[in-house]
Amino acid sequence: MYVLIGGGGKVGYYLAEELIRANHEVLIVEQDPSRVRIINDEIEDAVIEGDCCEVATLDRAGIARADLVIAVTGDDEDNLVSCMIARRR
């Protein structure tokens, strides 16, 4: 299963770790460049830098083939927008 996670904070990071352990393909979309570097050091090739509220970023992340999209950015409005975009893709 391909899982796209919007937000690489504590929740998104640990969720990604568990999903990877369960042999799922996971990609985190994180806006903060320093957080992207931290995640990439721990979970190689599982994060891209970008805004998960932007269609272009979600397209680059492969939203069209995602089986599941999870938005855990810490901002309810951003989470809602991400999910609405995902639903239409």
N, C-alpha and C positions, 0 to 999 in steps of 0.2 A: 504494500500500500504506500502511495506517495502522500506525505503529509506536509503541508505548508503552514508554518507557524509565524504569525505576525507578532513580533516583539521578542527580544532576546534577553529580557530580564530574568529574574530568578525562576519564575513560573515557566516561561518559554524555554529556558535553558534546561531545566530539570526534566521537563516534559520531552524535549528532544532527546536527551540522554536515554530516558526509559524507552522511547519508541525505537531508537537505534538499537538498543539492547534486544528488543523484540524483533529485530531484523526488518524494520520498516525504513523506507527511504524518507529522509527528513531534510527540509530546508527552512532555515530561520531567516526572516527579513527583519533587519535591525537598522535603525536610523543613526545611532550613535557610533561614529567610527572607532572610538576607543573600545567600546563594547564588542564591536565586530572583531577587532584584533584579539581580544581576550577569548571570545568564543572559538575563533578559528585556531587559536593555540591549543585549545582543549578538544574540540571536535572538528577535525579537519574537513574541509569541503562541505560544511553543513550550514553556512551562513553567507548572506550577501548583504551589502550595505544599500539601504534605500528606504523609502517611505511606503509602508504597506497600504496607504490610502491612495496611492497613485496607480492608475491602471497600467502604465508602462512598466513600473517596477514589478507589479504582480504578473504581468505577461512575461517579463524577463525571468521571473522565478518559476514559471511553468504552471501557472494557475489553471490553464486549460486542461492539464492532465492530472491535477491534484484530486485525490480521492477524498481528502478531508482538509479543510482550512480552519485553523484555530487562531483566533485573535486574542492576544493577551498582552496588550501594550501598556496597560495601566491608565489608559484614557478611554472611557466608555464610548465616547463619540467616534474616536478613531477605530475602535473595535467594530462598532456598528457599520461604519462606512466600508471597512475592509470586507466584512461579511456580505454586505449588499453587493459590492463589486464581484465578489467570488460567486455569488448566486447567479449573476447575470453572465458569467464567463462560462 
